[in-house]
């Protein structure tokens, strides 16, 4: 998978609404809902990279393995890779 970097909030929301994560660890039917739950209601930066056969974009697998989303000082990350349990991390810088 080619890395993706998006700086447009509307495009980020569309992109995330098409990501589904299955397998071990953190899973979701729609990554956008989890981003909203993490407190990022208008993410302004997204970087996706790597490849995960248990992830799909628009119903097609594989999709990206790592997602880094940011809104101001809030950061939500999803880390996954084949054979390992997917995990998330949230941070907010002062």
C-alpha positions as CSV (number, residue, x, y, z in Angstrom):
1,X,0.0,0.0,0.0
2,X,1.2,3.5,-0.9
3,X,1.3,5.9,2.1
4,X,-1.6,8.4,2.2
5,X,-1.5,11.9,3.7
6,X,-4.6,14.1,3.8
7,X,-4.9,17.6,5.3
8,X,-8.5,18.3,4.3
9,X,-11.0,17.5,7.2
10,X,-13.9,16.7,4.8
11,X,-11.7,14.3,2.8
12,X,-10.4,12.7,6.0
13,X,-13.9,12.0,7.2
14,X,-14.8,10.3,3.9
15,X,-11.6,8.3,4.0
16,X,-12.1,7.1,7.6
17,X,-15.7,6.3,7.0
18,X,-14.6,3.7,4.5
19,X,-12.0,1.9,6.7
20,X,-13.0,-1.4,8.4
21,X,-10.6,-3.2,10.7
22,X,-11.0,-6.9,11.6
23,X,-8.7,-9.5,13.2
24,X,-7.0,-9.4,16.6
25,X,-7.1,-6.5,19.0
26,X,-8.8,-3.2,18.1
27,X,-11.5,-3.7,15.5
28,X,-14.1,-1.5,14.0
29,X,-16.8,-1.4,11.3
30,X,-16.1,2.3,10.7
31,X,-12.9,4.0,11.8
32,X,-14.5,7.4,11.7
33,X,-16.8,6.6,14.6
34,X,-13.9,5.6,16.8
35,X,-12.0,8.8,15.9
36,X,-15.1,10.8,17.0
37,X,-15.2,8.7,20.2
38,X,-11.6,9.5,20.9
39,X,-12.5,13.3,20.9
40,X,-11.4,14.3,17.4
41,X,-14.6,15.7,16.0
42,X,-12.9,17.5,13.1
43,X,-9.5,15.8,12.4
44,X,-7.3,18.1,10.2
45,X,-4.4,15.6,9.5
46,X,-4.3,12.0,8.6
47,X,-1.4,9.7,7.6
48,X,-2.0,6.0,6.7
49,X,0.8,3.6,5.9
50,X,1.8,0.0,5.8
51,X,-0.4,-3.0,4.8
52,X,-2.8,-5.1,6.8
53,X,-4.7,-8.0,5.2
54,X,-7.3,-7.7,8.1
55,X,-8.1,-4.1,7.1
56,X,-10.3,-3.0,4.2
57,X,-11.0,0.2,2.4
58,X,-14.3,0.5,0.5
59,X,-14.8,-3.2,1.1
60,X,-11.5,-4.2,-0.5
61,X,-8.6,-5.8,1.4
62,X,-5.8,-5.2,2.2
63,X,-5.8,-1.6,3.5
64,X,-3.3,0.4,5.5
65,X,-1.9,-0.9,8.8
66,X,-1.1,2.3,10.6
67,X,-3.3,5.4,11.0
68,X,-2.2,8.7,12.6
69,X,-4.9,11.3,13.0
70,X,-4.6,14.7,14.5
71,X,-6.8,17.6,15.5
72,X,-4.9,20.5,17.1
73,X,-3.0,19.0,20.0
74,X,-5.1,15.8,20.1
75,X,-3.6,12.7,18.4
76,X,-5.2,9.3,17.9
77,X,-3.2,6.5,16.4
78,X,-4.0,2.9,15.3
79,X,-1.2,0.5,14.9
80,X,-1.6,-2.9,13.2
81,X,0.6,-5.3,11.3
82,X,0.1,-8.8,10.0
83,X,0.3,-11.5,12.8
84,X,0.1,-9.0,15.7
85,X,-2.7,-7.6,17.8
86,X,-3.9,-4.1,16.6
87,X,-3.8,-1.4,19.2
88,X,-4.6,2.3,19.6
89,X,-3.1,5.2,21.4
90,X,-4.5,8.6,22.2
91,X,-2.5,11.6,23.5
92,X,-3.1,15.3,24.0
93,X,-0.2,17.7,24.3
94,X,-0.5,20.7,26.7
